[in-house]
Amino acid sequence: MPTIKNNISSIQRRLQQAASDAGRTPNEVLLLAVSKTRTSAQINEALAAGITSFGENYLQEALEKIDQLSSAKLDWHFIGPLQSNKTRLAAESFSWVHSVDRLKIAQRLSDQRPSTMAPLNLCLQINIDNESSKSGFSPQQALAVAADIASLPNIKLRGLMAIPQSRTELEAQRIPFKQLRQLKDQINSLLDNSRKLDTLSMGMSGDMDAAILEGATIVRVGTDIFSPRDS
Ligand SMILES: *Cc1c(COP(=O)(O)O)cnc(C)c1O
């Protein structure tokens, strides 16, 4: 029987292999367990296997789990679509938001992040395959807004996030991830030294190996840790 614990061991082996193939150290890549639709009991199993960073897509669902698990000191990442009337909840309860897709969302998160908390870590979501079904900045838009977002108070612009189209072959999967890495380098050439981006949030169950080969620093894995979600 695959258990969450066994699944995490095999994902960690995959992560180590891909990092070693890329000449990178596995410590450079954070395994973010995507726990949308999973229970607090399942999250506790992952925690027992050493995972402390969790990604959630739906705010109400996430807030319940954050509350139930508050004694565990977990690191919560918001990775789902964020409406502007919900930014306050994200600003008050998460340590990261990966899905910033408009300047206005970043401004609201900055205004609403309590100044008693550490700065909120942000990634710009990039619609790297230019799909009408996906949200995110185009590369050109991201280049235009990055410096303004990086200068906002109470937040720290850390990097870029993308969800490419699904592709089966490793070499094909690498293409959009390479484009994201190059966009990060381009944005960094516009930013002051103290504001350089250090994060690429890319790679999921089906393509994390390709993402690590292209420089991912956070992989977001749900299915291969918790088993397939009910549809
Ligand atoms: C659901 C989700 C994931 C995890 O996908 P799996 O294929 O289950 O690993 C990663 N990132 C985002 C933004 C998601 O919504």
The ligand as an SDF file (V2000), in Angstrom:
LIG
                    3D

 15 15  0  0  0  0  0  0  0  0999 V2000
   -3.0380   21.2470   -7.5850 C   0  0  0  0  0  0  0  0  0  0  0  0
   -1.8420   22.0830   -7.8550 C   0  0  0  0  0  0  0  0  0  0  0  0
   -0.5450   21.5440   -7.8020 C   0  0  0  0  0  0  0  0  0  0  0  0
   -0.2660   20.0720   -7.5470 C   0  0  0  0  0  0  0  0  0  0  0  0
   -0.5630   19.3290   -8.6710 O   0  0  0  0  0  0  0  0  0  0  0  0
   -0.3370   17.7270   -8.6870 P   0  0  0  0  0  0  0  0  0  0  0  0
   -0.4140   17.4010  -10.1320 O   0  0  0  0  0  0  0  0  0  0  0  0
   -1.4480   17.1470   -7.8710 O   0  0  0  0  0  0  0  0  0  0  0  0
    1.0000   17.4600   -8.1110 O   0  0  0  0  0  0  0  0  0  0  0  0
    0.5270   22.4030   -8.0080 C   0  0  0  0  0  0  0  0  0  0  0  0
    0.3400   23.7110   -8.2620 N   0  0  0  0  0  0  0  0  0  0  0  0
   -0.8680   24.2760   -8.3220 C   0  0  0  0  0  0  0  0  0  0  0  0
   -1.0040   25.7280   -8.5980 C   0  0  0  0  0  0  0  0  0  0  0  0
   -2.0050   23.4760   -8.1310 C   0  0  0  0  0  0  0  0  0  0  0  0
   -3.2200   24.0440   -8.2120 O   0  0  0  0  0  0  0  0  0  0  0  0
  1  2  1  0
  2  3  1  0
  2 14  2  0
  3  4  1  0
  3 10  2  0
  4  5  1  0
  5  6  1  0
  6  7  2  0
  6  8  1  0
  6  9  1  0
 10 11  1  0
 11 12  2  0
 12 13  1  0
 12 14  1  0
 14 15  1  0
M  END
$$$$
